[in-house]
């Protein structure tokens, strides 16, 4: 028997931002051959164009309209709004697509925690670590351009939040017992 999910609705802008990420069955992001060329080499971070199992599941839910869209504007303070209006899609499509995967991964983690705890089993510390590396790569790319200061600050906050989640994965999955002591 299929589990009936509650009606979940998100901003149409957010859904469009993450809906069209093309992912193969192994979770690898299929990139445009033209955009496949790195336009920035970081000395510290190597981006990985793959998504975790939770994100793949979320993409399926979105594409099956199990997560609906509402015509509600994104806040101008949201990271997604800033990325949509950054000009990156044309100036650095590779980085823009990486940013889409980061937003998808964050949305998927939040969805798993707030909406469907059955997805906890798909969350892996290593996957969160990869997402954090991608965030740091984007920060490294944007870091010297003052036009991206707000986005960089938001990405630093995302990295900190993901760090907390990464360390809490065993607790979230119920793998560690809590005995009430510090």
Phi, psi and omega in degrees: 000129180286144178278127178276120180273151175293155177290115180248132180231139178228166179304136178300325179297316178298315181297319178294326181296322184255341186299323190266017172287124182267114184239133177278180185294339179271359181090002178282136178280126179277119183257156175291134182303322180294322182274358188288351183272126178296127176259006178208129176249118177272141176283345188245331189229142176243118182291147177238118182270075174211156178240157181277176183297322179298316181294320176299319178296317179298317178300320177297315179299318180295312182291338175268009180059029175276345167242111187273173179248143170237154183275059180248129181292144171290148174295141177296344178271354183282148179300317181298316178301314181297320179293318178301327185255016185273342185085359181297328183304325179265321185279329182211071185302328179297312179292322178300314180294323176297320177296323176299317180294323178296314179297318177300314181298318179294316178300317181296318178296315179297318179299316180298320182286316188268332189243325187214087183294347175296340179281351179307324183296342180269352182277132183228137180303320181296322178295319178295321178299319178297317178299318179297320178297320178296320176300314181294324176298314180296318177300316179299318179296314186275344192305328184265000181254113184297341177294340183255013184305313181297319180294317180299317179297318177297320180293325174298318177296321177298317180299317179297314180298318178294326176298317177298314181298317181304316181285341181264357182307313179299324179290315180301320181278357178081017183279343180245135177275141177256120184256006175085006178250160178261000000 
